[in-house]
């Protein structure tokens, strides 16, 4: 034992864990007997070693003190930097705070190391991370593609979802990025000759007079229905004119002109024809208007006398010595019954003359009838030419 050891304060630690020595007086050492200091097993959790006039305890791991009676608190020096320390025999464990690991909780955990942000950028924080998602994605890990159609942006159309976008297929009659604008079908002025009324996906034209068609593009042919019954039609805008055939009048040539209304037949009855008339003359008259009194004396019917004309007749004034309707008979004068003997001498000539007269009268009647028929035909022809 050296002087330096002997000069240590009483119960001083000599620098070896679990080992202590006592300071004693040299005078006492000189007088002391040799004693087994370890006989009483003073070292509670250690091994005892006898030294001269003292003993030394070599403590088991985890214990300290002169007699190894004190369990060492391994947490006393706060080894767990970011955690709670749990003391154990000759050991300790750290219960790390969230976001830290390591034996002493000395290491901050990089929560972004596992690339948790599927479609985004990761920002590491203590015990957590945040994701800055790419456009079109959301969710805590940017795992969900955003359905841009979920809010029904297409007001009047069908929505097609795309990455960070959407497209609208607009219903008929609507336009715009969200189909909110109704198309004005009248904007292009489709009604050429009319007023346009806008409707959803269509329009209607109120055509001006004289036009029709879906766009009022067709001028109506007012002559198409053949309104001029007896005439030629000329089409005009919203109107027509009729050029009537001869003998007809009226806005649609519907009226047959009554040529008899002016009583053209002076001495006869009038028969109305199309664009003409026919006069049926009273006996004794002729001409297209029955204006001519037939001269029955024109053919000199009085053989031996003067003719006096009458309406539809004549009268013969016979010369002396003649008699009969036509003065065709010679008159014999008998004095004192002088004719009795010769009575038969002129009877037969009288009968023969009468027969001749009748035949002549028949011929005259036939001639007159023929002339009258010829004149009537001429009148009809003239009216037809007019």
C-alpha positions as CSV (number, residue, x, y, z in Angstrom):
1,X,0.0,0.0,0.0
2,X,1.5,3.3,-1.0
3,X,1.5,6.7,0.8
4,X,-0.8,8.1,-1.9
5,X,-3.4,5.5,-1.1
6,X,-3.1,6.1,2.6
7,X,-3.6,9.8,2.1
8,X,-7.0,9.4,0.4
9,X,-10.1,10.7,2.2
10,X,-12.0,8.1,4.1
11,X,-14.2,5.9,1.8
12,X,-12.8,7.4,-1.4
13,X,-13.5,5.8,-4.8
14,X,-10.1,4.8,-6.2
15,X,-11.2,5.1,-9.9
16,X,-12.3,1.5,-10.4
17,X,-16.1,1.1,-10.7
18,X,-17.4,-0.7,-7.6
19,X,-14.1,-0.5,-5.6
20,X,-13.6,1.7,-2.6
21,X,-10.9,1.9,0.1
22,X,-10.8,3.2,3.6
23,X,-8.1,5.5,5.1
24,X,-6.6,4.2,8.3
25,X,-4.0,5.5,10.7
26,X,-0.6,3.9,10.3
27,X,-0.3,3.7,14.1
28,X,-3.4,1.5,14.1
29,X,-2.1,-0.6,11.3
30,X,1.1,-1.3,13.1
31,X,-0.8,-2.7,16.1
32,X,-3.6,-4.5,14.2
33,X,-3.9,-8.2,13.8
34,X,-4.6,-9.8,10.5
35,X,-8.4,-10.1,10.0
36,X,-10.6,-11.6,7.1
37,X,-12.5,-8.5,6.1
38,X,-14.6,-10.5,3.6
39,X,-15.9,-13.0,6.2
40,X,-19.1,-11.0,6.7
41,X,-19.8,-10.9,2.9
42,X,-20.0,-7.1,2.9
43,X,-20.4,-6.9,-0.9
44,X,-24.1,-7.2,-1.5
45,X,-24.0,-7.5,-5.4
46,X,-20.4,-8.1,-5.9
47,X,-17.3,-10.1,-5.1
48,X,-15.2,-9.3,-2.0
49,X,-11.4,-9.1,-2.1
50,X,-9.3,-9.0,1.2
51,X,-6.7,-6.3,1.3
52,X,-4.4,-5.5,4.3
53,X,-6.7,-4.1,7.0
54,X,-9.5,-3.6,4.4
55,X,-11.6,-5.3,1.7
56,X,-12.5,-4.3,-1.8
57,X,-15.9,-5.1,-3.5
58,X,-15.9,-5.8,-7.2
59,X,-19.5,-5.0,-8.1
60,X,-21.6,-7.0,-10.5
61,X,-22.6,-5.0,-13.7
62,X,-25.4,-2.6,-12.9
63,X,-24.4,-2.1,-9.2
64,X,-22.3,0.4,-7.4
65,X,-21.5,1.5,-3.8
66,X,-18.9,0.5,-1.2
67,X,-20.7,-2.8,-0.7
68,X,-22.3,-2.9,-4.2
69,X,-25.6,-2.3,-2.6
70,X,-26.8,0.4,-5.0
71,X,-28.3,-0.5,-8.5
72,X,-26.9,1.9,-11.0
73,X,-29.6,4.1,-12.7
74,X,-28.5,4.0,-16.4
75,X,-31.1,6.6,-17.2
76,X,-29.6,9.2,-14.9
77,X,-27.5,10.7,-17.6
78,X,-30.6,11.0,-19.9
79,X,-29.2,8.9,-22.7
80,X,-32.5,8.9,-24.7
81,X,-32.2,12.2,-26.6
82,X,-35.7,12.3,-28.1
83,X,-37.5,9.7,-25.9
84,X,-38.3,8.3,-22.5
85,X,-35.7,6.2,-20.7
86,X,-36.6,2.9,-18.9
87,X,-34.0,1.7,-16.5
88,X,-33.0,-2.0,-16.4
89,X,-30.3,-3.9,-14.7
90,X,-27.1,-2.9,-16.2
91,X,-29.1,-1.6,-19.2
92,X,-31.8,0.8,-20.3
93,X,-34.3,1.1,-23.2
94,X,-35.5,4.2,-25.0
95,X,-39.1,4.7,-26.0
96,X,-38.6,7.2,-28.8
97,X,-40.9,10.1,-29.5
98,X,-42.8,10.0,-32.7
99,X,-40.5,10.8,-35.6
100,X,-37.4,9.5,-34.0
101,X,-35.6,6.2,-33.8
102,X,-32.2,4.8,-32.9
103,X,-30.8,3.2,-29.7
104,X,-30.8,6.7,-28.0
105,X,-33.6,8.2,-30.2
106,X,-31.0,10.3,-31.8
107,X,-32.1,9.9,-35.4
108,X,-35.1,11.8,-36.9
109,X,-37.1,9.4,-39.1
110,X,-37.5,10.5,-42.8
111,X,-41.1,9.8,-43.4
112,X,-40.6,10.6,-47.1
113,X,-38.1,7.8,-47.5
114,X,-40.8,5.3,-48.4
115,X,-42.2,7.7,-51.1
116,X,-45.7,7.8,-49.7
117,X,-46.9,10.5,-52.0
118,X,-47.9,8.5,-55.1
119,X,-48.7,11.4,-57.3
120,X,-47.0,14.3,-55.5
121,X,-44.0,15.7,-53.7
122,X,-43.2,14.7,-50.1
123,X,-42.2,17.2,-47.4
124,X,-40.7,15.6,-44.3
125,X,-41.7,16.8,-40.8
126,X,-41.1,15.5,-37.3
127,X,-43.3,12.5,-37.0
128,X,-45.3,13.2,-40.1
129,X,-45.1,14.2,-43.7
130,X,-47.2,16.2,-46.1
131,X,-47.9,15.6,-49.8
132,X,-48.0,18.4,-52.4
133,X,-50.2,16.6,-55.0
134,X,-49.8,16.9,-58.7
135,X,-52.6,18.6,-60.6
136,X,-55.6,16.3,-60.9
137,X,-54.9,14.3,-57.7
138,X,-55.8,14.5,-54.0
139,X,-55.9,12.4,-50.9
140,X,-53.4,12.1,-48.0
141,X,-51.0,10.3,-50.3
142,X,-52.1,11.8,-53.6
143,X,-53.5,8.4,-54.4
144,X,-56.9,9.6,-55.7
145,X,-57.4,11.0,-59.2
146,X,-59.8,13.9,-58.8
147,X,-63.1,13.4,-60.7
148,X,-63.6,16.9,-62.2
149,X,-67.1,15.8,-63.3
150,X,-68.2,15.2,-59.7
151,X,-69.4,18.8,-59.4
152,X,-71.5,18.4,-62.6
153,X,-69.8,21.3,-64.4
154,X,-71.5,20.6,-67.7
155,X,-74.8,22.5,-67.2
156,X,-76.5,21.3,-70.4
157,X,-74.3,18.4,-71.5
158,X,-72.4,15.2,-70.6
159,X,-69.1,15.4,-68.7
160,X,-66.0,13.3,-69.6
161,X,-63.4,13.2,-66.8
162,X,-59.8,13.6,-67.7
163,X,-56.6,14.1,-65.7
164,X,-56.8,17.5,-64.1
165,X,-59.4,18.5,-66.7
166,X,-62.8,17.6,-68.1
167,X,-64.6,18.1,-71.4
168,X,-68.3,18.7,-72.0
169,X,-70.3,17.1,-74.8
170,X,-73.1,19.7,-75.0
171,X,-76.7,18.9,-75.7
172,X,-78.1,20.1,-79.0
173,X,-78.7,23.8,-78.8
174,X,-76.0,24.6,-76.2
175,X,-72.4,25.6,-76.4
176,X,-69.5,26.8,-74.3
177,X,-66.9,25.1,-72.1
178,X,-69.6,24.3,-69.6
179,X,-72.5,24.1,-72.1
180,X,-74.2,27.0,-70.3
181,X,-74.8,29.2,-73.4
182,X,-77.9,28.5,-75.5
183,X,-77.1,28.8,-79.2
184,X,-79.0,31.5,-80.9
185,X,-80.1,29.7,-84.1
186,X,-81.5,33.0,-85.4
187,X,-78.1,34.7,-85.3
188,X,-77.2,33.6,-88.9
189,X,-80.6,35.1,-90.1
190,X,-81.8,31.8,-91.7
191,X,-85.2,33.2,-92.5
192,X,-84.6,34.8,-95.9
193,X,-88.0,36.4,-96.2
194,X,-89.5,36.2,-92.7
195,X,-89.0,36.7,-89.0
196,X,-87.0,34.2,-86.9
197,X,-88.0,32.8,-83.5
198,X,-85.2,31.1,-81.6
199,X,-85.9,27.8,-79.7
200,X,-83.6,25.3,-78.1
201,X,-81.7,23.5,-80.8
202,X,-84.0,24.8,-83.5
203,X,-85.8,27.9,-84.9
204,X,-89.0,28.7,-86.6
205,X,-89.7,31.1,-89.4
206,X,-92.7,33.4,-89.7
207,X,-92.7,34.0,-93.4
208,X,-93.7,37.2,-95.1
209,X,-96.8,37.2,-97.3
210,X,-96.0,35.4,-100.5
211,X,-93.2,33.2,-99.2
212,X,-93.0,29.7,-97.7
213,X,-90.5,27.0,-96.9
214,X,-88.5,26.1,-93.8
215,X,-86.4,29.2,-94.4
216,X,-89.0,31.3,-96.2
217,X,-86.8,30.8,-99.3
218,X,-89.6,29.9,-101.7
219,X,-91.9,32.5,-103.4
220,X,-95.3,31.0,-103.4
221,X,-96.7,30.4,-106.9
222,X,-100.2,31.7,-106.5
223,X,-101.0,30.3,-110.0
224,X,-100.2,26.7,-108.8
225,X,-103.8,26.1,-107.8
226,X,-105.0,27.2,-111.2
227,X,-107.3,29.9,-109.8
228,X,-108.1,31.4,-113.3
229,X,-111.0,29.1,-114.2
230,X,-111.4,30.3,-117.8
231,X,-108.2,32.3,-118.4
232,X,-104.4,32.4,-118.1
233,X,-102.7,33.1,-114.7
234,X,-99.8,35.5,-114.2
235,X,-98.0,35.0,-110.9
236,X,-96.9,38.0,-108.7
237,X,-95.6,38.4,-105.2
238,X,-98.4,37.4,-102.9
239,X,-100.9,37.9,-105.8
240,X,-101.9,36.8,-109.3
241,X,-103.7,38.3,-112.3
242,X,-106.1,36.5,-114.6
243,X,-106.2,37.2,-118.3
244,X,-109.6,35.8,-119.1
245,X,-110.5,33.9,-122.2
246,X,-113.0,35.7,-124.6
247,X,-116.5,35.5,-123.2
248,X,-115.4,35.4,-119.5
249,X,-114.9,37.9,-116.8
250,X,-114.3,38.2,-113.0
251,X,-111.3,38.1,-110.7
252,X,-110.9,34.4,-111.5
253,X,-112.6,34.4,-114.9
254,X,-115.4,32.6,-113.3
255,X,-118.3,34.5,-114.9
256,X,-119.5,33.8,-118.4
257,X,-120.2,37.2,-120.1
258,X,-123.9,37.5,-121.0
259,X,-123.7,38.9,-124.5
260,X,-127.5,38.9,-124.5
261,X,-127.7,41.4,-121.7
262,X,-127.7,44.3,-124.1
263,X,-130.6,42.8,-126.1
264,X,-128.7,42.8,-129.4
265,X,-131.4,40.9,-131.3
266,X,-133.8,43.7,-132.5
267,X,-136.5,41.4,-133.8
268,X,-135.9,38.1,-132.2
269,X,-134.8,36.2,-129.1
270,X,-131.2,36.0,-128.0
271,X,-129.3,32.8,-127.1
272,X,-126.2,33.4,-125.1
273,X,-123.1,31.5,-126.2
274,X,-119.5,31.5,-124.9
275,X,-118.0,34.8,-126.2
276,X,-121.0,35.3,-128.5
277,X,-124.7,35.0,-129.0
278,X,-127.2,33.8,-131.5
279,X,-130.3,35.6,-132.6
280,X,-133.4,33.5,-133.4
281,X,-135.4,35.9,-135.6
282,X,-139.1,36.3,-135.6
283,X,-140.8,35.3,-138.9
284,X,-140.2,38.0,-141.5
285,X,-136.8,39.2,-140.2
286,X,-133.3,38.2,-140.8
287,X,-129.7,39.4,-140.2
288,X,-127.2,38.7,-137.4
289,X,-129.3,41.0,-135.2
290,X,-132.7,40.3,-136.8
291,X,-132.5,43.9,-137.9
292,X,-133.5,43.2,-141.5
293,X,-137.2,43.0,-142.5
294,X,-137.3,40.3,-145.2
295,X,-138.6,41.8,-148.5
296,X,-141.0,39.1,-149.6
297,X,-141.5,41.1,-152.8
298,X,-137.8,40.8,-153.7
299,X,-138.4,37.6,-155.8
300,X,-141.3,39.2,-157.6
301,X,-143.9,36.7,-156.5
302,X,-146.7,38.6,-158.2
303,X,-146.6,37.3,-161.8
304,X,-149.1,39.8,-163.2
305,X,-149.4,42.5,-160.6
306,X,-147.7,44.8,-158.1
307,X,-146.3,43.4,-154.8
308,X,-146.9,45.1,-151.5
309,X,-144.4,43.9,-148.8
310,X,-145.6,43.1,-145.3
311,X,-144.0,41.6,-142.3
312,X,-143.4,38.0,-143.1
313,X,-145.9,38.3,-146.0
314,X,-146.8,40.2,-149.2
315,X,-149.9,41.2,-151.1
316,X,-150.3,41.1,-154.9
317,X,-152.5,43.7,-156.6
318,X,-153.3,42.0,-159.9
319,X,-153.4,43.7,-163.2
320,X,-156.7,43.7,-165.0
321,X,-157.6,40.4,-166.3
322,X,-155.6,38.5,-163.7
323,X,-156.3,37.0,-160.4
324,X,-154.9,34.6,-157.8
325,X,-152.5,34.9,-154.9
326,X,-149.7,35.5,-157.2
327,X,-151.9,37.0,-160.1
328,X,-151.1,33.9,-161.8
329,X,-154.5,33.3,-163.2
330,X,-155.9,35.0,-166.3
331,X,-159.4,36.1,-165.6
332,X,-162.1,35.5,-168.2
333,X,-165.2,37.6,-168.2
334,X,-168.5,36.0,-169.4
335,X,-171.3,38.0,-170.6
336,X,-174.9,36.7,-170.8
337,X,-173.7,33.2,-169.9
338,X,-171.4,33.2,-172.8
339,X,-168.8,31.3,-170.8
340,X,-171.0,28.4,-170.0
341,X,-170.4,26.5,-173.1
342,X,-166.7,27.1,-172.9
343,X,-166.5,26.5,-169.2
344,X,-164.6,23.3,-169.5
345,X,-162.3,24.9,-172.0
346,X,-160.5,26.9,-169.3
347,X,-161.1,24.7,-166.2
348,X,-158.2,22.4,-167.0
349,X,-155.7,25.1,-167.6
350,X,-156.9,26.7,-164.4
351,X,-156.2,23.5,-162.5
352,X,-152.8,23.1,-164.2
353,X,-151.9,26.6,-163.4
354,X,-152.8,26.1,-159.8
355,X,-150.6,23.1,-159.6
356,X,-147.7,25.0,-161.1
357,X,-148.4,27.9,-158.7
358,X,-148.3,25.5,-155.7
359,X,-145.0,24.0,-157.0
360,X,-143.6,27.5,-157.5
361,X,-144.7,28.5,-154.0
362,X,-143.0,25.4,-152.6
363,X,-139.8,26.2,-154.5
364,X,-140.0,29.8,-153.1
365,X,-140.4,28.5,-149.6
366,X,-137.5,26.2,-150.0
367,X,-135.3,29.0,-151.3
368,X,-136.3,31.3,-148.5
369,X,-135.6,28.6,-145.9
370,X,-132.2,27.9,-147.5
371,X,-131.3,31.6,-147.5
372,X,-132.4,32.0,-143.9
373,X,-130.3,29.0,-142.9
374,X,-127.3,30.3,-144.8
375,X,-127.6,33.7,-143.1
376,X,-127.9,32.2,-139.6
377,X,-124.7,30.2,-140.2
378,X,-123.0,33.4,-141.4
379,X,-124.1,35.2,-138.1
380,X,-122.7,32.3,-136.0
381,X,-119.5,32.4,-137.8
382,X,-119.1,36.2,-137.4
383,X,-119.8,36.0,-133.6
384,X,-117.3,33.1,-133.3
385,X,-114.7,35.2,-135.0
386,X,-115.3,38.1,-132.6
